[in-house]
Amino acid sequence: MYSIMIALIICLVMVYLTRRYIAKMFDMISGILEQIVSKKDDIEIPSTKDTRQSKLAHQAKSIIEMIDDDVNQTNIEKEVIKELIGDIAHQVKTPLANIAMYTDILLEGNLSKEEHQEFLMRTKEQSEKMDWLMKSLLKMSRLETGAIDFTSDDIYIKETIARAVSSVYSQANTKKIAIIVQEFKDIKLYHNRKWTCEALTNVLENAIKYSPEYSEIKIKMTSLEIYTKIQITDQGVGIAKMDYNNIFKRFYRGENVAEQNGMGIGLYLSQFILSKEGGYITVKSELGKGSTFSIFLQNCHN
């Protein structure tokens, strides 16, 4: 009988201590959750020698840090969107104003047949500029947000370069610019053909746009240990050294080409595409003597 009483007392003590421990744990969990919900910046979670409590405290701190990171990332994205909207508004403003002005002139009707045709052509040019801008912005946003399935592989490069040259042939021919591709052995490079062609085309279009008539654009390929370098050299207006990094920024245009048509998107897209493939692009130039853009693609992974 005595032993039964002792066992019963021990059981009651164990139940009491267990309930007390559980209550203490619930209180601690409740306190931690309140601190998380409060979103305080100076949250201090007491750690104890108890393994479970220490683990819980560590996990709670991790949750708080994740929440803070998400908030910071959201704020950064808001600023990026705000900046992008401002840039788009600035880029769209000029062609829209021109279209409105040309339309008003046409509506007045005090034009000769030749003048009427001229203003129709100007309106068409501005609408095409708007269309190109919208398509470029859509392409840019889809690439940046990962909406496009962008995969690369080890594929031959000659076809990619040929497609890029073909896409700008008409523009070059209009200005009597010769595009000379130095003979090279076709090799496999790690890239996405469609998007690398887009990157090369953007560089070639810039070279044509800022080069004089009857000039030359040379394309040369050099194999290195890890990368293969594709150089595109023109005889155009050149780029100031202080602009070497800026020209790859979205909507940036150098002072010496401010009068030329352009949006400052092409080179930004090129460097973005190449970075997605593990490649990169650099420039070396001299004002009044031309520029050389060097595109680096990774050698075949196998």
Residue pairs with C-beta under 8 A, 6 or more apart in sequence:
25 52
25 53
28 53
28 56
29 56
32 45
32 56
32 57
32 60
35 43
35 45
35 60
35 64
36 43
36 60
36 63
36 64
36 67
39 67
43 64
45 57
45 60
45 61
46 57
47 53
47 54
47 57
47 58
48 54
48 57
84 141
84 250
87 250
87 251
88 137
90 251
91 133
91 251
91 263
92 130
92 133
95 126
95 127
95 129
95 130
95 133
96 130
98 122
98 123
98 126
99 123
99 126
99 127
99 130
102 119
102 122
102 123
102 126
103 123
105 111
105 119
106 116
106 119
106 120
106 123
111 119
129 261
132 263
133 263
133 265
136 263
136 265
136 266
136 269
137 265
139 269
140 250
140 265
140 268
140 269
140 272
141 147
142 148
143 150
143 269
143 272
143 273
143 276
144 272
150 192
150 195
150 276
151 192
152 190
152 191
152 192
152 276
152 277
152 278
153 190
153 191
153 192
154 188
154 189
154 190
154 300
154 301
154 302
155 188
155 189
155 191
155 193
156 186
156 187
156 188
156 189
157 186
157 187
157 188
157 189
157 191
157 221
157 228
157 230
157 297
158 184
158 186
159 193
160 191
160 193
160 196
160 197
160 200
161 181
161 200
161 219
161 221
161 230
163 193
163 197
164 197
164 200
164 201
164 204
165 179
165 181
165 204
165 219
167 197
167 201
167 204
168 179
168 201
168 204
168 205
168 208
169 179
171 205
171 208
172 178
172 179
172 204
172 208
172 217
175 208
175 211
175 212
175 213
175 214
176 213
176 214
177 208
177 211
177 213
177 214
177 215
177 216
177 217
178 215
178 216
178 217
179 204
179 216
179 217
179 219
180 216
180 217
180 218
180 219
181 218
181 219
182 218
182 219
182 220
182 221
184 220
184 221
187 223
187 228
187 299
187 300
188 300
189 228
189 297
189 298
189 299
189 300
190 277
190 278
190 297
190 298
190 299
190 300
190 301
191 277
191 279
191 297
191 298
192 273
192 276
192 277
195 273
195 276
195 277
196 273
196 274
196 277
196 297
198 269
198 270
198 273
199 269
199 270
199 271
199 273
199 274
199 281
199 295
200 230
200 232
200 270
200 295
202 266
202 267
202 269
202 270
203 232
203 266
203 267
203 270
203 281
203 293
203 295
204 217
204 232
205 266
206 266
206 267
207 217
207 232
207 234
207 236
207 291
207 293
208 217
208 234
209 260
209 261
209 262
210 234
210 236
210 237
210 257
210 260
211 217
211 234
211 235
211 236
211 237
211 290
212 235
212 236
215 234
215 235
215 236
216 234
216 235
217 232
217 233
217 234
217 235
218 231
218 232
218 233
219 230
219 231
219 232
219 233
220 230
220 231
220 233
221 228
221 229
221 230
221 231
222 228
222 229
222 231
223 229
223 299
224 296
224 299
225 299
226 298
226 299
227 279
227 296
227 297
227 298
227 299
228 296
228 297
228 298
228 299
229 294
229 295
229 296
230 294
230 295
230 296
230 297
231 292
231 293
231 294
231 295
232 292
232 293
232 295
233 290
233 291
233 292
233 293
234 290
234 291
234 292
235 289
235 290
236 290
236 291
237 256
237 257
237 287
237 288
238 256
238 285
238 286
238 287
238 288
238 289
238 290
238 291
239 247
239 254
239 256
239 283
239 285
239 287
239 291
240 254
240 255
240 256
240 285
240 287
241 285
243 252
243 254
244 283
244 285
246 252
246 254
247 254
247 267
247 283
248 267
248 268
248 270
248 271
248 281
249 264
249 268
250 264
250 265
250 268
251 263
251 264
251 265
251 268
252 264
252 268
253 262
253 263
253 264
256 287
267 281
270 281
270 295
271 280
271 281
274 280
274 281
274 295
274 296
274 297
277 297
277 298
278 298
279 295
279 296
279 297
279 298
280 296
281 293
281 294
281 295
281 296
282 293
282 294
282 296
283 291
283 292
283 293
283 294
284 291
284 292
284 294
285 291
285 292
